[in-house]
Amino acid sequence: MTILLLTKSLSFEQEFIRNLNDLGHEVLCSKKFLTDLQTRDYFGMDLNYFDTLILSETISDQEVSKILPFFLNFKCAIYRKTINPLSAETISTWEKTGITGFISQNTRFDELREELIACNEKKTVLKWEAPNNEEATLEIMLRNLSRQELQVFRILQESQKNYISRETLSQQLWGEPPTKSKESRLSGIIRSIKKKLGEYGYDESCLETSWGRGYRLENIKSKVPGDLKVVKS
């Protein structure tokens, strides 16, 4: 498994990294990437390379909340590393923001092994089914969207075919008006959703872009049978 560990102190993580290496995982521990993301709204690496992202306890909750939305556009599992056990209420709150799970610097070796094995379970091969299984196929597609793609899809779905402006989407995704960087990221999310709709046998035109008005999601409908493709993930 490839793991990205973001931290403010490389020395603090050494024993934890040794445990991960002993379990056979490749670990990149970085302070610089964290600083880049916090100061420049920029991250210089494709996170799709990593299976798992771990946010160190050296990063404050406030800082995690600020940078977390960026990572939701990728499929990697996101773990929050903690020192002390968290309450059920706190865990529930973090999970709603996109955190996959929690591990500790003091997590026992065997517990860490099992947690990461469960995280790294490979997906089964998925394919387009017959038209009478459209609901199941849509569910499969939704499971293969990134967290942020799914968030955008749900927002558009709940808008009941009304246009949602970029400003509204940016506020809901990142809690602030759109910047050029966020507009570019949002356009990439829309393109990716349209591509996946097509891959799973749906008509991509159901997701509309209107300059000056925003985006909307019409009734999702299948392509003609001859256009359907087998999709693997």
N, C-alpha and C positions, 0 to 999 in steps of 0.2 A: 504494500500500500504506500502511496506517496502522500506525505503529510506536510502541510504548511503550518508552522507554529509562529504566530506573531506575538512579540513580547517587547518590553522596554528594557529587559536585562538579560543578555545572553548567558551570563555566568549563572544566573538563578536557575536556568533551565537545564543545566548540564546533566544532572542525574536523571531527570525525566527523559531527556533525549537518549541517554544510554539505555534506559529501559525500552524505549521504542525501537532503537537499533537492535537490541538483543532479541526483540520479537520479530525482527526481519523487515522492519519498515524503513523506508527512505524518508528522512526528515530534513526539511529546509527551515531553519530557525532564523528569523529576520526581525531586526529592529528598524532597518532602513525602509522597508516596504510599508511598515506601520506609519512611520513619520511622513513618507510621501503621500500616503492616503489622507492623513490628517491635515496636511498643510497645503496640498496642491489639487485636491480632488482628482488624484491620478494614481493609477496602480500599474506598474510596468511589467506585469506578468499575466499570462492567460491562466486563470484559476481552474479552467477545465482540465489542466494537467494534473491537478491534485484531487485525490479521493476525499481528503478530509482537511478541514481548517480548524485549528485550535487557537482560541483567543485566551492568552495568558491572564492569570490573576494579577499580573503587574499592570494591566490595563484597567482603568476605572470603569465602573458600570456606565457612567455618563459617556465616556469615550466609545465604549462598545456600542451603545445605543446610536451614537452618531455615525459610526462607520458601517454598522451592520447592514443597512439597506443596500449598500453597494454589492455585498457578497451574495445577496439573494438572487442575483441574476445568473448565478452559476449553480451547478448540480452538486457540488461537494457538500458533504455533511459538515455541519458547523457545531463545534463543541466549545463550551465555556469552561475553562479550568478555574477551579475555586480552591480556597484554603479550607474554609469551614463548610459543613453541610448546609444546604439551603432548605428553607421551608417549602412545603407543597405549594403554597400560594405564590412564592417567588419563582419556583420552577415553572408553574403554569404560566405566569406572566412572561417569562423569557421564551418559553416554547411558542407563545402566540406571536412573538416577534421574529421567529424563524430559527431559534436555537434548536439543534437536533438533540443534544444531550449534554451531560455534565461529567467531568472527570476531575480528579484532584491530584496534586503533586504527591499525595500520600496514598493514592489508590494502589491496592495490592497488585503485584505483578500479574497474577492469574486473572483478576477482575479486569485489568486493563486489556489483557490479551483477549478475553471473551467479548468485551465491549467493542473492540475494534474489528474482531472477526465478524460480529453481527452487522457492523456498519458496512463491511466490505462484501456482503453477500451479492453475488452477481445477479443481474436481472435476467429473467427468462426471455427467450425470443418471442417478440410480439408481432402479430401480423393482422392485416385487414380481414375481417370476417364478413359473412354474408350480410346483406342489407338489413335482415331482421334482427341483427345483433348490433345495430348502430349505437345504441346507448352504451353497451359494453365497450365498443371501440372508442367512443368519445371519452369514456372513463380511463381507458388505457392511455389515450393521447394526453389527457390532463395530468396523469401521473408522470409523464415524461416531459412536462414543461418544467423549466426552472421555477424556483419559488417566486421570482419577480414576474416572470411570464404568467404564471398562474394568477398572481395578484391582479395584474392588468386584465387578464381574461375575465376574471370574476367581476371586476368593476364594470367592464363593458357589458357583461351579461346581465348584471343587475340594473343597468341603465334603461332596460326595456326598449332597445333600438334607438334611443336618443343619443345624439352626439355628446361625447365627453371631450372637453377642451384639453389641450396640453397643460395649461395652467392648473386645471383641476386634478389631472393625473399626477402632475409633479407634486402638488400639495399632498395628495394621498400616499404617494410612494416615498417621498423624501421630506415632507413637512416644510417645504419652502418653494418659492416660485422657480420656474425653469431657468437654468443657465444654458449656455450653448452646449456645454458638456452633457448636461442632463437631457436636453432636447435630442442630442445625437444618440444618447443611450436609449431614450424612449423610442426613437425611430428604429433602432436595432432590435428592441424587444418586439415591436409590432411586426417587423420583417420576419423574425424568428417564429412568431406565432402563426403567421400566414404560411410559412414554409411547412411547419408541422401539420397544419390543417390539410395541406395538399398531400403530404406524405401518408397521412392516415385516411385518404380517400374522400376528403371534403372539399367543397368548392371554396377556394381562397377568397373569392370576391365577397363572401359574406362579411369579411372584416374590411370595412371601408375607411379610407382616409380622405378627409375634405379639408383643404387648406383654409384656414380662418375659422373652421368650425370644430375640427378635431377628429376623433375616431368614433365609430359605432360598430356594433356587432348585430347583423341581421340574423334571420333564421338560418341555422346551420343545416346545410343540405349536402347530400352526397354527389360526387361526380358521376358521370355516366359509367356503367360497368367497365367499359374498355379502358378507362383512364386509371383504374385502381392499381395500386402497387403493393408489393409485399414490403413491409418495413421491419427492420431489425434494430434492436437497441442493446 
